[in-house]
Amino acid sequence: MAEEVKVFGAWGSPFSRRVELALQLKGVQYEYIEEDVLKNKSPLLLKYNPVHKKIPVLLHNGKPIAESLVILEYIEETWKGNPILPEDPYDKAMARFWANFVDEKCLPVLRKAGWSQESEREKVVEEACECLKTLESALRGKRFFGGDTVGMVDIAANFIGYWLRVIQEATGMEVLSAEKFPELFKWTDEFVSCSIVKGSLPPRDKLLAFVKARIAAGMDQAPTNASK
Amino acid sequence: MEEVKLLGTWGSPFSYRVLWALKHKGVKYEYVEENVFNKSELLLRSNPVHKKIPVLFHGGKPIAESIVILEYIEEIWPENPLLPQDPYERTLSRFWIKFGEDTAPAFYKFFHTVGEEQVKATKEARQLLKIIEEHGLGEKKFFGGDKIGLTDIAYGWVACWLDVLAEAAGVQLLESDSFPRLQAWAENFKEVPLIKENLPNRDKMLTFFTLRREKIIASANS
């Protein structure tokens, strides 16, 4: 039976790349559809995600699922190979805890830090560092949050693993450094050098140029209307 | 059988979510009341990241964040399931549970604001209720279908806390003519024996929230 899997995403979005990474880790074939989230969302996207009108959306045999972490849970339950959640229920709960921590605490404050004005930067960067310090404690000497292999927390933290350093380069703002967070910084290197992850990331030059262009255009807000 | 302990507070909807799930599955547990204005060593040690209740202990190991706890309970005690068997339906449940969590700050804003800000916040809360009613609940009796499920438990605060908060804050929210289906759901939810027999005292809640509201107004005017 032919299975139809489609991903509606945006090339630069960490949220849609989360979904693609999970599918690629599990060897699931899918069709990718690029959405113009800033200027012209497609009627299909609006139909499949009427509540949020955002990417990513996973379409599996015609049924749409929105919200990247919710999609990851679905992917995990549907395609059993190369699990991204631990089998032990307690460890699984811990993984969900940390994935939520990344989404609900880390990302909002990192976004604020990345797009902050000079005047408020120090305070916002301090808040962001607090978050990263807490997140780093979840690594506890492991290669990945998921242990020996990339798991849900690693996938959820992809923004920190890749996007953050690009934004830091573009803005001159520094939250994540090897000096301040040696373990977390090392994790970012492990993350991006993992072959499947590498293949799932947007090209660095293109992403850097995009971020720089937004700064140059005087945008003081990251694109928040696009993805989750 | 490993020991189960719940660290919660008498008036917290988050605490009650876990309590309802445990009782629904017939799990024996010890309840420990936490004083959130004077947090215990146990709480700070078991939830160092957020320092919040509820915390569930199973065989001495702590789990924090009510939704994470609910998923754990569902997995450890699969009898009387609260999530659908079908993966897609489970995902829809998770989507709506997440929607409730993500929009909660926007929801509670009406309680924490005054004047124009409160008017705006109340309007936004009503818009969110509309989305939940139309897209989440639809024509169903419960979010879980014919019986309550995890989504109903997660939205329990809409059925049992929202009207108390609204009364304390002097606003109107879940009236039956504006949200007939959601209102009907709330009534049905409160009639489920598990819920009916396990709710904080409404008068006690109203007194508590009225006091909180007075402090909010006082500091807004100072």
HADDOCK unambig.tbl for C-alpha pairs under 7 A between the chains (distance, minus, plus):
assign (segid A and resid 70 and name CA) (segid B and resid 91 and name CA) 6.55 0.50 0.50
assign (segid A and resid 70 and name CA) (segid B and resid 94 and name CA) 6.41 0.50 0.50
assign (segid A and resid 70 and name CA) (segid B and resid 95 and name CA) 6.15 0.50 0.50
assign (segid A and resid 74 and name CA) (segid B and resid 87 and name CA) 6.75 0.50 0.50
assign (segid A and resid 74 and name CA) (segid B and resid 91 and name CA) 6.16 0.50 0.50
assign (segid A and resid 77 and name CA) (segid B and resid 87 and name CA) 6.83 0.50 0.50
assign (segid A and resid 89 and name CA) (segid B and resid 72 and name CA) 6.50 0.50 0.50
assign (segid A and resid 89 and name CA) (segid B and resid 75 and name CA) 6.99 0.50 0.50
assign (segid A and resid 93 and name CA) (segid B and resid 68 and name CA) 5.99 0.50 0.50
assign (segid A and resid 93 and name CA) (segid B and resid 72 and name CA) 6.16 0.50 0.50
assign (segid A and resid 96 and name CA) (segid B and resid 68 and name CA) 6.44 0.50 0.50
assign (segid A and resid 97 and name CA) (segid B and resid 68 and name CA) 6.32 0.50 0.50
